[in-house]
């Protein structure tokens, strides 16, 4: 079975599950962050806590229980919900928790993961989570199995789109081809496909390129030379279309500047007074 996420267009994106070591590194970083938070809370509220403990043991127990619930459950749920599955540890290790269908996690997913994590992570020091993760093909722990989530590898920053480059073998053909009837929406779909082509599964990439090339070819005359690769055809059309739109924009700007200059002149060809 191929790992991947099927998006709305029926295309499989490569979304390989994060390795056990990567998840462990992220969990360790989260533990360190939680430990720092606990230390700061104890330092700041230490005097008040001991005063409460002196007055009433029941009150101190309630305070401890509430504080533990907030730190162990409340904080992870809030962070994962607001960050769409990326805690500080996951952000540093380059992973994200997503749903099984590839969508972002929501509050209920984060809550289920955190509640079960109390047992498999905190009460067992991560032992149960480690065993479950090693036994699952996608590295899921018990909380992931119950919530329908898993961790995938992602990059820390936004991935730049692949550049559109004119194939040298198609340059002469593209310069003379008529592509004025090409719809903007279809050109945008081709640009988005080429931008994420490297992240598509090979079968989905070839199928989507063939479909887009066939749709665009109806608006281009004459057609590309025989044997042209679909992605090369898309690159040539988009590159030529970009150059033509750039040239048209430059001509329009030049014409607007000339008209603006004429409007600022005095009538009857009288020279402007010196400033």
C-alpha positions in Angstrom: 0.0 0.0 0.0 1.3 3.4 -1.0 1.6 6.1 1.7 -0.1 9.3 0.7 -3.1 11.6 1.0 -5.8 11.8 -1.6 -6.9 15.4 -2.2 -10.1 16.7 -3.8 -8.8 16.3 -7.3 -8.2 12.6 -6.8 -4.5 13.1 -6.7 -2.3 11.3 -4.2 0.2 13.6 -2.4 3.3 12.0 -0.9 2.8 12.2 2.9 5.0 9.7 4.5 4.5 9.1 8.2 7.2 10.5 10.6 9.7 8.1 11.8 9.8 6.9 15.4 13.0 8.7 16.1 11.6 12.0 14.8 8.4 11.6 16.9 10.5 10.8 19.9 12.6 13.9 19.4 9.5 16.0 19.2 8.0 14.4 22.3 11.3 15.0 24.2 11.3 18.7 23.3 7.6 19.0 24.3 8.5 17.3 27.7 11.3 19.9 28.2 9.0 22.8 27.4 6.3 21.4 29.8 9.0 21.0 32.4 10.2 24.6 32.0 6.6 25.7 32.3 6.0 23.7 35.5 9.2 25.1 37.0 8.2 28.6 36.3 4.8 28.1 37.7 6.2 26.6 40.9 8.7 29.4 41.3 6.1 32.2 40.7 3.3 30.6 42.8 5.4 28.8 45.3 4.8 31.1 48.3 1.0 31.2 47.6 0.9 27.4 47.2 2.5 26.7 50.5 0.2 29.2 52.2 -2.8 27.4 50.8 -1.4 24.0 51.8 -1.0 25.3 55.4 -4.5 26.4 55.6 -6.2 23.4 54.1 -5.0 20.1 52.7 -8.1 19.6 50.6 -7.7 23.0 48.9 -4.1 22.1 48.2 -5.1 18.8 46.6 -7.7 20.5 44.4 -5.2 23.1 43.3 -2.7 20.4 42.4 -5.3 18.4 40.5 -6.4 21.4 38.5 -2.9 22.5 37.8 -1.9 19.0 36.6 -5.0 18.8 34.4 -4.2 22.1 32.8 -0.6 21.3 32.2 -1.0 17.7 31.0 -4.3 18.1 29.0 -5.3 21.7 28.6 -2.0 23.0 27.3 -1.4 20.3 24.7 -5.1 20.5 23.5 -4.9 24.2 23.1 -1.5 24.2 21.3 -2.4 21.4 18.9 -5.8 23.0 18.1 -4.5 26.5 17.5 -1.4 25.4 15.6 -3.2 22.8 13.5 -1.2 19.9 14.9 2.2 21.5 15.4 3.4 21.8 19.0 6.8 23.4 19.7 8.5 20.0 19.7 6.8 19.0 16.4 7.6 22.3 14.8 11.3 21.9 15.7 11.5 18.3 14.5 9.6 19.1 11.2 6.5 17.0 11.7 2.7 17.7 12.0 -0.2 15.7 13.3 -3.0 15.4 10.7 -6.2 13.4 10.3 -6.1 10.1 8.4 -7.6 11.9 5.4 -4.8 14.6 5.5 -6.9 17.4 7.0 -5.9 19.5 10.0 -6.7 18.2 13.4 -9.5 19.9 15.3 -10.3 20.2 19.0 -11.9 16.8 19.4 -8.9 15.1 17.8 -6.5 17.0 20.1 -8.6 16.3 23.2 -8.7 12.5 22.5 -5.0 12.4 21.9 -4.3 14.3 25.1 -6.7 12.3 27.3 -5.2 9.0 26.2 -1.8 10.5 26.4 -2.2 10.9 30.2 -2.0 7.1 30.4 0.3 6.1 27.6 2.8 8.9 28.0 2.7 10.4 31.5 1.7 7.5 33.7 3.9 5.0 31.8 6.7 7.5 31.0 6.1 7.0 27.3 6.5 3.2 27.4 3.1 2.3 26.0 3.2 5.1 23.4 6.6 3.8 22.2 5.5 0.2 21.9 2.3 1.2 20.1 4.2 3.5 17.7 6.8 0.8 16.9 4.0 -1.8 16.2 2.0 0.4 13.9 3.0 0.9 10.2 2.3 4.7 10.4 3.8 5.1 13.8 0.5 5.7 15.5 0.2 5.6 19.3 -3.0 4.7 21.1 -4.2 8.3 21.1 -3.7 8.5 17.3 -5.6 5.2 16.8 -8.6 6.5 18.8 -8.5 10.0 17.3 -7.9 8.9 13.7 -4.7 10.9 13.3 -1.0 10.3 12.6 2.2 12.4 12.3 3.6 13.3 8.9 6.9 14.8 7.9 6.7 18.4 6.7 9.2 21.2 6.1 9.6 24.0 8.6 9.0 26.8 6.0 6.8 27.2 3.1 7.9 25.3 0.1 8.7 27.5 -2.9 6.9 26.7 -6.1 8.8 25.1 -8.9 9.8 27.7 -11.5 8.2 27.7 -14.9 11.0 27.4 -17.5 10.7 27.4 -21.3 12.0 24.1 -22.8 14.5 25.0 -25.5 13.1 22.4 -27.8 9.7 24.1 -27.7 10.7 27.8 -27.7 10.4 28.3 -31.5 7.0 26.6 -31.6 5.7 28.5 -28.5 6.6 31.9 -29.9 4.4 31.4 -33.0 1.5 29.4 -31.3 -1.9 31.1 -30.8 -2.9 30.6 -27.1 -5.1 33.7 -26.6 -8.2 31.6 -26.0 -6.7 29.7 -23.1 -8.9 30.3 -20.0 -7.3 31.8 -16.9 -8.7 29.1 -14.7 -7.2 26.3 -16.7 -3.8 28.0 -16.8 -3.9 28.4 -13.0 -4.7 24.7 -12.6 -1.7 23.9 -14.7 0.5 26.2 -12.7 -0.6 24.7 -9.4 0.0 21.2 -10.7 3.6 22.0 -11.8 4.2 23.8 -8.6 3.5 20.7 -6.5 4.6 18.1 -9.1 7.6 17.0 -7.0 5.2 16.1 -4.1 2.8 14.1 -6.2 3.0 10.3 -6.4 4.4 9.3 -9.9 1.1 7.8 -11.1 -1.0 10.8 -10.1 1.6 13.2 -11.5 1.5 11.5 -14.9 -2.3 11.2 -15.0 -2.9 14.9 -14.0 -0.3 16.2 -16.4 -1.9 14.2 -19.3 -5.4 15.5 -18.4 -4.3 19.1 -18.2 -2.2 18.9 -21.4 -5.2 17.4 -23.2 -7.5 20.2 -21.9 -5.1 23.0 -22.8 -4.2 21.7 -26.2 -7.7 22.5 -27.4 -7.0 26.2 -26.9 -3.5 26.2 -28.5 -3.0 26.3 -32.3 -1.0 24.8 -33.8 -0.5 21.9 -31.5 2.9 21.0 -30.0 5.3 18.8 -32.0 4.6 15.1 -31.9 6.1 13.2 -29.0 6.1 16.3 -26.7 6.1 15.4 -23.0 2.9 16.7 -21.3 4.8 18.6 -18.6 7.2 20.1 -21.1 4.1 21.2 -23.1 2.6 22.8 -20.0 5.9 24.6 -19.1 6.1 25.9 -22.7 2.6 27.3 -22.7 2.8 28.9 -19.3 6.2 30.4 -19.9 5.1 31.9 -23.3 1.9 33.1 -21.8 3.8 34.8 -19.0 6.2 36.5 -21.4 3.3 37.8 -23.6 1.4 39.1 -20.6 4.5 40.8 -19.3 5.1 42.5 -22.7 1.5 43.5 -22.9 1.7 45.0 -19.4 4.8 46.9 -20.2 3.2 48.4 -23.4 0.1 49.4 -21.4 2.2 51.1 -18.8 4.2 52.9 -21.4 1.0 54.1 -23.1 -0.5 55.3 -19.8 2.7 57.2 -19.0 2.6 58.9 -22.4 -1.1 59.8 -21.9 -0.4 61.2 -18.5 2.4 63.3 -19.9 0.1 64.7 -22.6 -2.5 65.6 -20.0 0.0 67.6 -17.9 1.1 69.7 -20.9 -0.4 73.2 -21.5 -2.8 73.5 -24.5 -1.8 74.7 -28.0 1.7 73.2 -27.7 2.9 76.0 -25.4 5.9 74.9 -23.5 5.6 74.4 -19.7 6.9 77.3 -17.7 10.3 76.7 -16.0 10.1 75.7 -12.4 
